[in-house]
Amino acid sequence: MLTALGLDAVAETVYRAMLRHPAAGVADLGDTVGLSEEEVRDALDTLSELALARPAAGDAGRLRAVSPDIGMEILMARQQAQLAAQQQRLEASRAAAAQLISEYAELRPAASHPGVEQLVGLDQIRDRLAVLTREVREEFLTFAPGGPQTAENMAASRPLNEDLLGRGVRMRTIYLDSVRANRPTVEHANWLAGLGGQVRTVPSLPTRMILMDRQTAMISVSSDDTAAGAVLLTGQGTLTALCALFETIWESAQPLGRLVPTDAHGLTGQQSTALRLLAEGHTDEAIAKRLGVSHRTARRIASELMDRLGARSRFEAGARAVQQRWLPAHP
């Protein structure tokens, strides 16, 4: 009962026994409460440290229990002193944190436009995202291009995802179709789904983007190097457009557990996108980045499409695709 005041259960038991049997020695106390002499002596040491036991008058070898009214006052005063010291440490920590935040705000580059904040480097992006994630209450939407996710990125995102889903935040993520062939990314996506998140895939995505409560958007400044930096956008008009973009792509995306459908010509969305990029004159490297696949896979997809069309060049493949209505004449 007195644990909250700093007195452990064994010491409390011995203290109560001393009050009931003032003349009892160590051995007698042990027999009374069912403890060994060593346990009783340890309890007496604790009681002495807390000033709940003092040497008996005329018998320096025996301790007597301080009366409960005085003993409880001693314990409560001691507890109050500890709480006051803890409060002082807390206030000092809060002041130090406020000073650190103030100094960091001075170092952070000012936004060049209202509603825009620049983030430079992966560490700054992750730190800012961690702060923003704690403030999310309803919805967390993500474009995750780049194909299979790195083990580092997935490991870094797990605590954030667990926190969001644990608080009941609605979480929707769109990956590229190429992740379906990558077991670690699929396992990560299934882990998200198991916690309540929703995952879909599409052939290509415009950029890496995170939308939080439809009030804040984080977008990569470079589609080629997403770790280089990002911008935070809070303008209402911009957010409305970005949310509409997400919803449009979400409606066309396929749930991860469902087979990717093919069109009337037997092309998957990935193949159709590759064919369009091929007809537009993009290189294998550019196609690979858009699809989130390796350079070798992009070259294989292009070769298979050219073979199916009976084309010997990319230009001819584009022309034949239009003739056979695989692609619109006026995209």
C-alpha positions as CSV (number, residue, x, y, z in Angstrom):
1,M,0.0,0.0,0.0
2,L,2.9,2.4,0.7
3,T,4.8,1.5,-2.5
4,A,3.9,4.9,-4.0
5,L,5.6,6.6,-1.1
6,G,8.9,4.7,-1.7
7,L,8.4,1.8,0.8
8,D,8.7,-1.6,-0.8
9,A,6.3,-4.5,0.2
10,V,8.8,-6.4,2.4
11,A,9.9,-3.3,4.3
12,E,6.2,-2.4,4.9
13,T,5.5,-5.8,6.2
14,V,8.4,-5.6,8.7
15,Y,7.4,-2.1,9.7
16,R,3.8,-3.2,10.5
17,A,5.2,-6.2,12.5
18,M,7.4,-3.8,14.5
19,L,4.4,-1.6,15.3
20,R,2.5,-4.7,16.6
21,H,5.4,-6.2,18.5
22,P,7.7,-3.3,19.7
23,A,10.0,-5.6,21.7
24,A,10.5,-8.2,19.0
25,G,14.1,-8.8,17.8
26,V,15.2,-9.8,14.3
27,A,14.6,-13.5,14.7
28,D,11.1,-12.9,16.3
29,L,10.1,-10.5,13.4
30,G,11.3,-13.1,10.9
31,D,9.1,-15.8,12.5
32,T,6.1,-13.5,12.7
33,V,6.1,-12.4,9.1
34,G,7.7,-15.6,7.5
35,L,11.0,-14.0,6.4
36,S,14.6,-15.0,6.9
37,E,16.8,-13.0,9.2
38,E,18.8,-11.7,6.2
39,E,15.5,-10.4,4.6
40,V,14.5,-8.8,7.9
41,R,17.9,-7.0,8.3
42,D,17.6,-5.7,4.7
43,A,14.2,-4.4,5.5
44,L,15.4,-2.8,8.7
45,D,18.2,-1.1,6.7
46,T,15.6,0.3,4.3
47,L,13.4,1.5,7.2
48,S,16.5,3.2,8.8
49,E,17.3,5.0,5.6
50,L,13.7,6.3,5.4
51,A,13.8,7.3,9.0
52,L,11.0,4.9,9.9
53,A,13.1,3.0,12.4
54,R,15.4,4.4,15.1
55,P,17.6,2.9,17.8
56,A,15.6,1.9,20.8
57,A,16.2,4.0,24.0
58,G,18.5,2.1,26.3
59,D,19.1,-0.7,23.8
60,A,21.4,0.4,20.9
61,G,21.3,-3.0,19.4
62,R,17.6,-2.9,18.7
63,L,15.5,-0.7,16.4
64,R,12.0,0.6,17.2
65,A,9.4,1.7,14.6
66,V,8.6,5.4,14.4
67,S,4.9,6.0,15.0
68,P,2.7,5.9,11.8
69,D,1.6,9.5,12.0
70,I,5.2,10.8,12.1
71,G,6.4,8.1,9.7
72,M,3.8,8.9,7.0
73,E,4.7,12.6,7.3
74,I,8.3,11.7,6.7
75,L,7.5,9.6,3.6
76,M,5.2,12.2,2.1
77,A,7.7,15.0,2.7
78,R,10.4,12.9,1.0
79,Q,8.1,12.1,-1.9
80,Q,7.2,15.8,-2.3
81,A,10.9,16.7,-2.4
82,Q,11.5,14.1,-5.1
83,L,8.6,15.4,-7.2
84,A,9.8,19.0,-6.9
85,A,13.3,17.9,-8.0
86,Q,11.8,16.0,-11.0
87,Q,9.6,19.0,-11.9
88,Q,12.7,21.2,-11.9
89,R,14.5,18.8,-14.2
90,L,11.5,18.7,-16.5
91,E,11.3,22.5,-16.7
92,A,15.1,22.6,-17.4
93,S,14.6,20.0,-20.2
94,R,11.7,22.0,-21.6
95,A,13.7,25.2,-21.7
96,A,16.6,23.4,-23.4
97,A,14.3,21.9,-26.0
98,A,12.7,25.3,-26.7
99,Q,16.1,26.9,-27.2
100,L,17.2,24.1,-29.5
101,I,14.0,24.4,-31.6
102,S,14.5,28.2,-31.8
103,E,18.1,27.8,-32.9
104,Y,17.1,25.2,-35.5
105,A,14.3,27.5,-36.8
106,E,16.9,30.3,-37.4
107,L,19.1,27.9,-39.3
108,R,16.3,26.5,-41.5
109,P,16.0,28.3,-44.8
110,A,13.0,30.5,-45.1
111,A,10.4,29.6,-47.7
112,S,10.6,31.6,-50.8
113,H,6.8,31.6,-51.2
114,P,3.9,31.4,-48.7
115,G,2.8,27.9,-48.1
116,V,6.1,26.4,-49.2
117,E,8.9,25.0,-47.1
118,Q,12.1,23.6,-48.5
119,L,13.8,20.5,-47.0
120,V,17.3,19.6,-48.0
121,G,18.7,16.1,-47.6
122,L,17.3,12.8,-46.5
123,D,17.9,13.4,-42.8
124,Q,16.0,16.7,-42.8
125,I,13.1,15.1,-44.8
126,R,12.9,12.2,-42.3
127,D,13.0,14.5,-39.2
128,R,10.3,16.8,-40.6
129,L,8.2,13.8,-41.6
130,A,8.4,12.3,-38.1
131,V,7.1,15.6,-36.6
132,L,4.3,15.9,-39.1
133,T,3.3,12.3,-38.7
134,R,2.6,12.8,-35.0
135,E,0.1,15.5,-36.0
136,V,-1.8,13.4,-38.5
137,R,-5.3,12.6,-37.3
138,E,-7.4,11.2,-40.2
139,E,-5.6,10.4,-43.5
140,F,-2.2,9.6,-44.8
141,L,-1.9,9.2,-48.6
142,T,1.3,8.2,-50.5
143,F,2.7,7.9,-54.0
144,A,5.7,5.5,-53.8
145,P,7.5,5.4,-57.2
146,G,10.9,4.0,-57.8
147,G,9.9,0.4,-57.9
148,P,11.0,-2.0,-55.2
149,Q,11.6,-0.1,-52.0
150,T,15.1,-0.3,-50.3
151,A,15.4,-2.2,-47.0
152,E,16.6,1.1,-45.4
153,N,13.5,3.0,-46.5
154,M,11.1,0.2,-45.4
155,A,12.8,-0.1,-42.0
156,A,12.7,3.7,-41.5
157,S,9.0,3.9,-42.3
158,R,7.8,1.0,-40.1
159,P,7.6,2.9,-36.8
160,L,5.8,5.8,-38.5
161,N,3.3,3.4,-40.2
162,E,2.7,1.5,-36.9
163,D,2.0,4.7,-35.1
164,L,-0.4,6.0,-37.7
165,L,-2.4,2.8,-38.1
166,G,-2.4,2.3,-34.4
167,R,-4.1,5.7,-34.0
168,G,-6.8,4.7,-36.5
169,V,-5.5,6.9,-39.3
170,R,-6.7,5.9,-42.8
171,M,-3.6,5.0,-44.8
172,R,-3.5,4.5,-48.6
173,T,-0.3,3.8,-50.5
174,I,0.2,3.5,-54.3
175,Y,3.2,1.6,-55.5
176,L,4.4,0.7,-59.0
177,D,3.3,-2.5,-60.7
178,S,7.0,-3.5,-60.7
179,V,7.0,-4.1,-56.9
180,R,4.8,-7.2,-57.5
181,A,7.9,-9.1,-58.6
182,N,9.9,-8.0,-55.5
183,R,9.3,-10.2,-52.5
184,P,10.6,-7.9,-49.7
185,T,8.4,-5.0,-51.0
186,V,5.4,-7.2,-51.3
187,E,5.9,-8.5,-47.8
188,H,6.2,-4.9,-46.5
189,A,3.0,-4.0,-48.4
190,N,1.2,-7.1,-47.0
191,W,2.4,-6.1,-43.5
192,L,0.9,-2.6,-44.0
193,A,-2.4,-4.2,-45.2
194,G,-2.4,-6.5,-42.1
195,L,-2.4,-3.4,-39.9
196,G,-5.3,-1.9,-41.8
197,G,-3.5,0.0,-44.5
198,Q,-4.7,-0.1,-48.2
199,V,-2.2,-0.8,-51.0
200,R,-2.6,-0.6,-54.8
201,T,-0.3,-0.4,-57.8
202,V,-0.1,1.4,-61.1
203,P,2.3,1.2,-64.1
204,S,3.8,4.6,-63.4
205,L,3.6,7.6,-61.0
206,P,4.4,11.3,-61.6
207,T,6.5,11.8,-58.4
208,R,7.0,10.8,-54.8
209,M,4.3,12.5,-52.7
210,I,2.8,12.3,-49.2
211,L,-0.5,13.9,-48.4
212,M,-1.4,14.4,-44.7
213,D,-5.0,15.2,-43.6
214,R,-5.4,17.0,-47.0
215,Q,-3.7,19.9,-45.4
216,T,0.0,19.3,-46.0
217,A,1.8,17.7,-49.0
218,M,5.5,16.6,-49.1
219,I,6.8,16.3,-52.7
220,S,10.3,15.3,-53.9
221,V,12.1,18.1,-55.7
222,S,13.8,15.5,-58.0
223,S,12.2,12.4,-59.5
224,D,15.7,11.1,-60.2
225,D,17.0,11.6,-56.7
226,T,14.2,11.6,-54.1
227,A,16.8,11.9,-51.2
228,A,18.1,15.2,-52.6
229,G,15.3,17.3,-51.1
230,A,11.6,17.9,-50.8
231,V,9.1,20.8,-50.5
232,L,6.2,21.1,-48.0
233,L,3.1,22.6,-49.5
234,T,0.2,23.9,-47.5
235,G,-1.7,26.2,-50.0
236,Q,-5.4,25.3,-50.2
237,G,-5.6,25.4,-54.0
238,T,-2.5,23.3,-54.4
239,L,-3.7,20.7,-51.9
240,T,-7.1,20.5,-53.6
241,A,-5.4,19.7,-56.9
242,L,-3.0,17.2,-55.5
243,C,-5.7,15.3,-53.6
244,A,-7.8,15.2,-56.8
245,L,-4.7,13.7,-58.6
246,F,-4.3,11.1,-55.9
247,E,-8.0,10.1,-56.1
248,T,-7.9,9.8,-59.9
249,I,-4.8,7.5,-59.8
250,W,-6.2,5.5,-56.9
251,E,-9.4,4.7,-58.8
252,S,-7.4,3.3,-61.7
253,A,-4.9,1.4,-59.5
254,Q,-5.2,-2.3,-58.8
255,P,-5.2,-3.8,-55.3
256,L,-1.9,-5.7,-54.6
257,G,-3.7,-9.0,-54.1
258,R,-5.5,-8.8,-57.4
259,L,-4.1,-9.8,-60.8
260,V,-3.1,-7.0,-63.0
261,P,-5.7,-6.8,-65.8
262,T,-4.9,-6.7,-69.6
263,D,-6.6,-4.5,-72.2
264,A,-8.3,-5.6,-75.4
265,H,-4.8,-6.2,-77.0
266,G,-3.5,-8.3,-74.2
267,L,-1.3,-5.6,-72.8
268,T,-0.8,-5.0,-69.1
269,G,-0.8,-1.4,-67.8
270,Q,3.0,-1.6,-67.5
271,Q,3.4,-2.8,-71.1
272,S,1.0,-0.1,-72.4
273,T,2.9,2.6,-70.6
274,A,6.2,1.2,-71.9
275,L,4.8,1.2,-75.4
276,R,3.7,4.9,-75.1
277,L,7.1,5.9,-73.8
278,L,8.8,3.9,-76.5
279,A,6.7,5.7,-79.2
280,E,7.6,9.0,-77.6
281,G,11.3,8.3,-78.1
282,H,12.4,7.7,-74.5
283,T,15.5,5.7,-73.9
284,D,15.6,2.3,-72.1
285,E,17.0,4.1,-69.0
286,A,14.2,6.7,-69.0
287,I,11.6,3.9,-69.4
288,A,13.2,2.0,-66.6
289,K,13.0,4.9,-64.2
290,R,9.3,5.6,-65.0
291,L,8.4,1.9,-64.5
292,G,10.6,1.3,-61.5
293,V,12.4,-1.6,-63.1
294,S,16.0,-2.3,-64.0
295,H,17.6,-1.1,-67.3
296,R,17.8,-4.8,-68.4
297,T,14.0,-5.3,-67.7
298,A,13.1,-2.2,-69.6
299,R,15.1,-3.3,-72.6
300,R,13.4,-6.7,-72.4
301,I,9.9,-5.2,-72.3
302,A,10.7,-3.0,-75.3
303,S,12.1,-5.9,-77.3
304,E,9.0,-8.0,-76.6
305,L,6.7,-5.2,-77.7
306,M,8.7,-4.6,-80.9
307,D,8.6,-8.4,-81.6
308,R,4.8,-8.5,-81.1
309,L,4.4,-5.5,-83.5
310,G,6.9,-6.9,-86.0
311,A,8.9,-3.7,-85.8
312,R,12.6,-3.3,-86.4
313,S,12.9,0.1,-84.8
314,R,11.2,2.2,-82.0
315,F,9.8,4.6,-84.5
316,E,8.3,1.7,-86.5
317,A,6.9,0.2,-83.3
318,G,5.2,3.5,-82.5
319,A,3.7,3.7,-86.0
320,R,2.5,0.1,-86.0
321,A,1.0,0.6,-82.5
322,V,-1.1,3.5,-83.8
323,Q,-2.1,1.6,-86.9
324,Q,-3.3,-1.4,-84.9
325,R,-4.9,1.0,-82.4
326,W,-2.7,-0.1,-79.5
327,L,-2.0,3.6,-79.0
328,P,-4.3,6.6,-79.9
329,A,-3.3,8.6,-83.0
330,H,-3.4,11.8,-81.0
331,P,-2.4,11.2,-77.4
